[in-house]
């Protein structure tokens, strides 16, 4: 699959996204990139864990950087450590074609650009309370420290396009890197994905989806793991 053959398009909420030409697959819903990201990852991920404590986030599938930039925008006063994984990073030219500054009120364009320009695995202090790191590698090739993250944004391409990234072995890796009580949120609501999540120990719930999508999935790592 050629992940570099991409085309920019504008979604129904006025915000832009990218489409993989060869696979006819898009990075965000046609119904709206920003409304999708806000609903799934901000409202049901970041803000669901809105207890005021420090938070460590892992994003699997950095893509256009929209989830990360909106997390920065909605972080408030919390100390956030944000680690992003992306195997096929955008070019600078592609980043500059994205229209988030005009589509999202108070969007942090400079911060968004700094995320994309971050050197592989370097820690970038985007503010006094927001540390960002991007790893340019395939998820299946990365080893994570155990119990490191409170929230996981799982935003990989769909299971039909990348089935190797929706398996029990991948979710076991994610489960182990999450702290007890942590959550994983994803747009995907396929039955086989939910079964894979449950099989490695997650408690799984279905939530209403954003416009154009019936359901999304949130998975919880139990606070106390039974032997």
URSULZI-V75175 format. One record per residue. N is the residue number from 1. NEAR is the number of other C-alpha atoms within 10 Angstrom. Layout:
# URSULZI-V75175
N;NEAR  N;NEAR
This chain:
# URSULZI-V75175
1;9  2;10  3;14  4;13  5;12  6;20  7;12  8;17  9;17  10;16  11;18  12;14  13;14  14;18  15;22  16;22  17;26  18;23  19;18  20;17  21;14  22;12  23;13  24;8  25;15  26;19  27;20  28;24  29;20  30;19  31;18  32;20  33;25  34;23  35;20  36;22  37;22  38;19  39;17  40;25  41;27  42;23  43;14  44;20  45;23  46;23  47;14  48;12  49;18  50;14  51;9  52;12  53;11  54;14  55;21  56;20  57;25  58;25  59;24  60;22  61;22  62;27  63;24  64;22  65;20  66;20  67;25  68;26  69;20  70;20  71;22  72;22  73;15  74;15  75;19  76;12  77;12  78;15  79;17  80;21  81;20  82;23  83;21  84;23  85;23  86;21  87;15  88;15  89;21  90;20  91;11  92;11  93;8  94;14  95;18  96;12  97;13  98;19  99;17  100;23  101;14  102;12  103;15  104;14  105;9  106;10  107;17  108;15  109;15  110;11  111;16  112;22  113;15  114;13  115;21  116;19  117;14  118;15  119;14  120;14  121;15  122;11  123;15  124;17  125;12  126;15  127;12  128;9  129;15  130;19  131;17  132;22  133;20  134;24  135;20  136;17  137;15  138;14  139;20  140;11  141;7  142;11  143;10  144;14  145;10  146;13  147;14  148;17  149;26  150;23  151;26  152;28  153;25  154;22  155;21  156;22  157;19  158;16  159;15  160;8  161;12  162;12  163;11  164;13  165;19  166;21  167;16  168;19  169;15  170;16  171;21  172;16  173;18  174;23  175;26  176;18  177;20  178;25  179;18  180;18  181;15  182;24  183;27  184;28  185;25  186;20  187;26  188;22  189;18  190;13  191;9  192;13  193;18  194;20  195;14  196;18  197;27  198;17  199;13  200;18  201;18  202;22  203;15  204;18  205;14  206;14  207;16  208;12  209;17  210;19  211;14  212;11  213;14  214;11  215;18  216;20  217;22  218;26  219;22  220;21  221;23  222;15  223;10  224;8  225;9  226;6  227;3
